[in-house]
Amino acid sequence: MLAGEYGQFTYEKGSVSFPCWLLEKYQALDIAPEELGYLLLAMYQLQKTAQAKGHGTKGEPYPLNVNPGDNPWVGKALEKGWAKWSGDGEGRRVVLDPIWQQLYHLWETEQEAVQREESLEAGRKDGRKDGFGEDFDYSRIVKELDRLRGSLSVTVREQQLIQEFNIKYGWSTDFILHFFRLCSGRNLMQIKNYRPLAAQIYRSGIFTLEGLEAFMNEVDWISKQAAEIKKDYLGLYGMVTVMERDYYVKWHITWKFSHTLIVRAARESAGAANATFKYIDSIMARWHELGADTLEACEEAIRVWQEEKKEQAKARSAANRKSRAGASKPAKEREASPWSGFSLEGAEEQ
């Protein structure tokens, strides 16, 4: 096929617009990387069906007389809350308004954060301690923390931590307030939660409210994925601990394993007497050493490992049989011995 003809062919087939802004904010939208394909297919199905209805063509991806919600990809979008039904009667259709509204809200929030940061920067250039011309308001933070908890419960250690946030990390009053509010919305209201989160935020070089929100959204996503592993595959209950979340960070962020591969390792650990995140970590570490970064490579690693276990079991079984045979010979073998019936006392008498 000539290049010009192919170009015309692809032009006529059309394209699906997938905003880069959506790809940048998929974690904030609580969309797993592997779910982006579902969303793209749903967008394609809805776009092609709308074109088919508008032009009376018969090339739609599924029959027009079929409920769009019956399509697996559109159904997934409805199930996840990315799409909704709109209109009545024959005009009733599926639209992606929910996800576009969420994206708009994220953009609006970001713009507000930029404006706040510009005000803070202007204040710092004027030599003020706080971007709004105020000194660090320690008492305001303590009062807000009490309000979030619904009681007067701020401890001496937490008071020292607030001072550390300001003096060591250089966080402003508004930044610390926003940090505590974001923690409260995620039920992270203890000093054991605050300190490691704050340290990681500082090491990541985050100093804007937008950056803080993005970081906490990523914590949400990781915690959700870790909770799925804990409950659905290990059969464990309770909140995800800091250590369990750190394991997931190591697998997904440091070692670059997809959630699909992590789930496969979790499935492999199901039924084990010591099925824990540490057990999964031993599997992931083996895959990491082997460089297995695809599902096919991981399946092959599992197959080889299972074969090795069978060979080891056979070797142990053979060793045990040999040990038992050496310790106690059969009676017939003992009778057939050339020394059978020999008596040392009889030999001496002769």
C-alpha positions as CSV (number, residue, x, y, z in Angstrom):
1,M,0.0,0.0,0.0
2,L,1.3,3.5,-0.9
3,A,2.2,5.8,1.9
4,G,-0.4,8.4,0.7
5,E,-3.2,5.8,0.6
6,Y,-2.3,4.6,4.0
7,G,-2.3,8.1,5.4
8,Q,-5.7,8.7,3.9
9,F,-6.9,5.4,5.4
10,T,-5.8,6.3,8.9
11,Y,-7.2,9.8,8.6
12,E,-10.6,8.4,7.6
13,K,-10.5,5.9,10.5
14,G,-10.1,8.9,12.9
15,S,-8.5,9.1,16.3
16,V,-9.4,9.2,19.9
17,S,-8.4,12.2,21.9
18,F,-6.8,11.1,25.2
19,P,-5.7,14.3,27.2
20,C,-2.2,14.4,28.5
21,W,-3.6,16.0,31.6
22,L,-5.6,12.8,32.3
23,L,-2.4,10.8,32.0
24,E,-0.6,13.1,34.4
25,K,-3.4,12.9,37.0
26,Y,-4.5,9.3,36.7
27,Q,-3.4,8.5,40.2
28,A,-5.3,11.5,41.6
29,L,-8.3,10.1,39.8
30,D,-7.8,6.8,41.5
31,I,-7.2,5.0,38.2
32,A,-4.7,2.2,38.1
33,P,-2.2,2.1,35.2
34,E,-3.7,-1.1,33.8
35,E,-7.2,0.5,33.9
36,L,-6.2,3.3,31.4
37,G,-6.8,0.8,28.6
38,Y,-10.4,0.2,29.8
39,L,-11.0,3.9,29.7
40,L,-9.4,4.4,26.3
41,L,-11.5,1.5,24.8
42,A,-14.7,3.0,26.4
43,M,-13.9,6.4,24.8
44,Y,-13.3,4.7,21.5
45,Q,-16.6,2.8,21.7
46,L,-18.6,5.8,22.6
47,Q,-17.0,8.0,19.9
48,K,-17.5,5.5,17.1
49,T,-21.1,4.8,18.2
50,A,-21.9,8.5,18.3
51,Q,-20.4,8.8,14.7
52,A,-22.4,5.9,13.5
53,K,-25.7,7.3,14.9
54,G,-25.0,10.7,13.4
55,H,-24.2,9.4,9.9
56,G,-26.4,6.3,9.7
57,T,-23.5,4.0,9.0
58,K,-23.3,0.3,9.8
59,G,-19.7,0.2,10.9
60,E,-20.3,0.8,14.6
61,P,-18.2,-1.4,17.0
62,Y,-21.4,-2.9,18.4
63,P,-25.1,-2.9,17.3
64,L,-26.9,0.4,18.0
65,N,-29.9,-1.4,19.3
66,V,-27.9,-2.9,22.1
67,N,-27.7,-1.0,25.4
68,P,-24.3,0.7,25.6
69,G,-24.1,-0.4,29.2
70,D,-23.9,-4.0,27.9
71,N,-20.6,-3.3,26.2
72,P,-17.8,-4.5,28.4
73,W,-15.7,-1.3,28.0
74,V,-18.5,1.1,28.4
75,G,-19.9,-1.0,31.3
76,K,-16.5,-0.7,33.0
77,A,-16.5,3.1,32.6
78,L,-20.0,3.2,34.2
79,E,-18.9,0.8,37.0
80,K,-15.8,2.9,37.8
81,G,-17.7,6.1,37.8
82,W,-15.9,7.6,34.8
83,A,-19.2,7.8,32.8
84,K,-22.9,8.1,33.5
85,W,-26.2,7.9,31.8
86,S,-27.7,11.2,30.5
87,G,-31.0,12.1,28.9
88,D,-34.3,10.2,28.6
89,G,-36.0,8.0,26.0
90,E,-34.3,7.6,22.7
91,G,-31.9,10.4,23.6
92,R,-30.6,8.5,26.6
93,R,-26.9,7.9,26.2
94,V,-23.6,7.3,28.1
95,V,-21.4,10.4,28.6
96,L,-17.9,10.8,30.2
97,D,-18.9,13.9,32.1
98,P,-17.9,12.6,35.5
99,I,-14.2,12.1,34.6
100,W,-14.0,15.5,32.8
101,Q,-15.5,17.2,35.8
102,Q,-12.9,15.5,38.1
103,L,-10.1,16.7,35.7
104,Y,-11.5,20.2,35.8
105,H,-11.6,20.2,39.6
106,L,-8.0,19.1,39.7
107,W,-7.0,21.9,37.3
108,E,-9.0,24.4,39.3
109,T,-7.3,23.3,42.6
110,E,-3.9,23.5,40.9
111,Q,-4.5,27.0,39.8
112,E,-5.5,28.0,43.3
113,A,-2.4,26.4,44.7
114,V,-0.3,28.3,42.2
115,Q,-1.8,31.6,43.3
116,R,-1.2,30.8,46.9
117,E,2.4,29.9,46.2
118,E,2.9,33.1,44.3
119,S,1.5,35.0,47.3
120,L,3.9,33.0,49.6
121,E,6.9,33.8,47.3
122,A,6.0,37.4,47.2
123,G,5.9,37.4,51.0
124,R,9.3,35.7,51.3
125,K,10.8,38.3,48.9
126,D,9.5,41.0,51.3
127,G,11.4,39.4,54.1
128,R,8.4,38.1,55.9
129,K,8.3,34.7,57.6
130,D,5.0,33.8,56.1
131,G,3.7,34.6,52.7
132,F,0.7,36.4,54.1
133,G,2.8,38.8,56.2
134,E,2.4,36.8,59.4
135,D,4.9,35.1,61.7
136,F,4.8,31.4,62.2
137,D,1.5,30.7,64.0
138,Y,2.2,27.8,66.3
139,S,-1.0,28.1,68.3
140,R,-3.1,28.1,65.2
141,I,-1.7,24.8,64.1
142,V,-2.3,23.2,67.6
143,K,-5.9,24.4,67.6
144,E,-6.5,23.0,64.1
145,L,-5.0,19.7,65.1
146,D,-7.3,19.6,68.2
147,R,-10.3,20.5,66.0
148,L,-9.5,17.7,63.5
149,R,-9.4,15.2,66.3
150,G,-12.4,16.6,68.1
151,S,-10.6,16.8,71.4
152,L,-7.6,18.5,73.2
153,S,-5.2,15.7,72.5
154,V,-2.0,17.2,71.1
155,T,1.0,15.7,73.0
156,V,4.3,17.2,73.9
157,R,6.0,15.1,71.2
158,E,3.6,16.4,68.6
159,Q,4.2,20.0,69.7
160,Q,8.0,19.3,69.2
161,L,7.2,17.8,65.8
162,I,5.3,20.9,64.7
163,Q,8.3,23.1,65.7
164,E,10.6,20.6,63.8
165,F,8.4,21.0,60.7
166,N,9.0,24.8,60.8
167,I,12.6,25.0,61.9
168,K,14.2,21.9,60.3
169,Y,12.0,21.6,57.1
170,G,11.2,25.3,56.7
171,W,7.4,24.6,56.4
172,S,5.1,27.6,56.7
173,T,2.0,27.7,58.8
174,D,-0.3,27.1,55.8
175,F,1.8,24.2,54.6
176,I,1.7,22.4,58.0
177,L,-2.0,23.1,58.3
178,H,-2.6,21.6,54.9
179,F,-0.4,18.6,55.8
180,F,-2.5,17.8,58.9
181,R,-5.8,18.2,57.0
182,L,-4.7,15.9,54.3
183,C,-3.6,13.3,56.9
184,S,-6.9,13.7,58.7
185,G,-8.8,12.9,55.5
186,R,-6.9,9.7,55.2
187,N,-7.2,8.6,58.9
188,L,-3.5,9.2,59.5
189,M,-3.8,11.0,62.8
190,Q,-0.9,9.6,64.9
191,I,2.7,10.8,65.2
192,K,3.9,7.4,63.8
193,N,2.1,8.4,60.6
194,Y,3.2,12.1,60.5
195,R,7.0,11.6,60.9
196,P,7.7,9.2,58.1
197,L,5.4,11.0,55.7
198,A,6.9,14.4,56.5
199,A,10.4,13.1,56.1
200,Q,9.6,11.6,52.7
201,I,7.9,14.8,51.6
202,Y,11.0,16.8,52.6
203,R,13.4,14.4,50.9
204,S,11.3,14.7,47.7
205,G,11.8,18.4,47.7
206,I,8.1,19.2,47.9
207,F,7.4,22.8,49.1
208,T,4.2,23.7,47.3
209,L,0.6,22.9,48.4
210,E,0.0,21.4,44.9
211,G,3.0,19.1,45.3
212,L,1.9,18.1,48.8
213,E,-1.6,17.2,47.4
214,A,0.0,15.2,44.6
215,F,2.2,13.3,47.0
216,M,-0.7,12.4,49.3
217,N,-2.8,11.3,46.3
218,E,0.0,8.9,45.4
219,V,0.1,7.6,49.0
220,D,-3.7,7.0,48.6
221,W,-3.2,5.0,45.4
222,I,-0.4,2.9,46.9
223,S,-2.3,2.2,50.1
224,K,-5.3,1.2,48.1
225,Q,-3.3,-1.3,46.0
226,A,-1.5,-2.6,49.1
227,A,-4.9,-3.1,50.8
228,E,-6.1,-5.1,47.8
229,I,-3.1,-7.4,48.1
230,K,-3.6,-7.7,51.9
231,K,-7.3,-8.5,51.9
232,D,-8.0,-10.3,48.6
233,Y,-4.9,-12.4,48.2
234,L,-3.4,-12.8,51.7
235,G,-6.7,-13.0,53.5
236,L,-5.5,-10.5,56.1
237,Y,-7.6,-7.7,57.6
238,G,-6.9,-4.3,59.2
239,M,-5.3,-1.1,57.9
240,V,-2.2,-1.3,55.7
241,T,0.8,-0.7,57.9
242,V,3.7,1.6,57.1
243,M,6.0,-1.5,56.5
244,E,3.4,-3.1,54.2
245,R,3.1,0.2,52.2
246,D,6.9,0.4,52.0
247,Y,7.1,-3.1,50.6
248,Y,4.7,-2.0,47.8
249,V,6.7,1.1,47.2
250,K,9.8,-1.0,46.8
251,W,8.1,-3.4,44.3
252,H,6.2,-0.8,42.3
253,I,8.4,2.4,42.5
254,T,11.9,1.1,43.0
255,W,11.8,-2.2,41.1
256,K,9.2,-1.0,38.6
257,F,6.9,-4.0,38.8
258,S,3.4,-3.5,37.6
259,H,0.4,-4.1,39.9
260,T,-0.5,-7.1,37.7
261,L,2.8,-8.8,38.4
262,I,2.5,-8.0,42.1
263,V,-0.9,-9.6,42.1
264,R,0.6,-12.7,40.4
265,A,3.2,-13.0,43.2
266,A,0.5,-12.6,45.8
267,R,-1.6,-15.4,44.1
268,E,1.5,-17.6,44.3
269,S,1.8,-17.0,48.0
270,A,-1.9,-17.9,48.7
271,G,-2.3,-20.9,50.9
272,A,1.3,-20.7,52.3
273,A,1.5,-21.0,56.0
274,N,3.5,-17.8,56.2
275,A,1.6,-15.8,53.6
276,T,2.6,-12.2,54.3
277,F,4.1,-9.2,52.6
278,K,7.5,-10.5,53.5
279,Y,6.7,-13.8,51.8
280,I,5.6,-11.9,48.6
281,D,8.8,-9.9,48.9
282,S,10.9,-13.0,48.7
283,I,9.1,-13.9,45.4
284,M,9.5,-10.4,44.0
285,A,13.2,-10.3,45.0
286,R,13.8,-13.5,43.0
287,W,12.1,-12.1,40.0
288,H,14.0,-8.9,40.3
289,E,17.3,-10.8,40.4
290,L,16.3,-12.8,37.3
291,G,15.2,-9.6,35.5
292,A,11.7,-11.0,35.0
293,D,9.6,-7.9,34.2
294,T,6.8,-9.4,32.1
295,L,4.0,-11.8,33.0
296,E,5.5,-14.5,30.7
297,A,8.9,-14.2,32.3
298,C,7.4,-14.4,35.8
299,E,5.4,-17.5,34.9
300,E,8.5,-19.1,33.6
301,A,10.3,-18.3,36.8
302,I,7.5,-19.9,38.8
303,R,7.6,-23.0,36.6
304,V,11.4,-23.4,37.1
305,W,11.1,-22.8,40.8
306,Q,8.4,-25.4,41.2
307,E,10.5,-27.9,39.2
308,E,13.4,-27.2,41.6
309,K,11.2,-27.8,44.6
310,K,10.1,-31.2,43.1
311,E,13.7,-32.2,42.5
312,Q,14.7,-31.2,46.0
313,A,11.8,-33.1,47.5
314,K,12.8,-36.2,45.5
315,A,16.4,-35.9,46.7
316,R,15.3,-35.6,50.3
317,S,13.0,-38.6,49.9
318,A,15.8,-40.7,48.4
319,A,18.2,-39.7,51.1
320,N,15.7,-40.6,53.8
321,R,15.1,-44.0,52.3
322,K,18.8,-44.7,52.1
323,S,19.3,-43.6,55.7
324,R,16.5,-45.9,56.9
325,A,17.9,-48.9,54.8
326,G,21.4,-48.5,56.3
327,A,20.1,-48.2,59.8
328,S,18.1,-51.5,59.7
329,K,18.8,-54.2,57.1
330,P,16.1,-56.8,56.4
331,A,16.3,-60.2,58.3
332,K,17.0,-62.3,55.2
333,E,20.1,-60.1,54.5
334,R,21.4,-60.7,58.0
335,E,20.9,-64.5,57.8
336,A,22.7,-64.7,54.5
337,S,25.8,-63.0,56.0
338,P,29.0,-65.3,56.0
339,W,29.4,-64.4,59.7
340,S,25.9,-65.7,60.6
341,G,26.1,-68.0,63.5
342,F,29.8,-67.3,64.2
343,S,30.6,-67.3,68.0
344,L,33.7,-65.8,69.3
345,E,33.6,-68.1,72.4
346,G,33.4,-71.2,70.2
347,A,36.4,-70.2,68.2
348,E,38.4,-69.7,71.4
349,E,37.6,-73.2,72.7
350,Q,38.9,-74.8,69.4
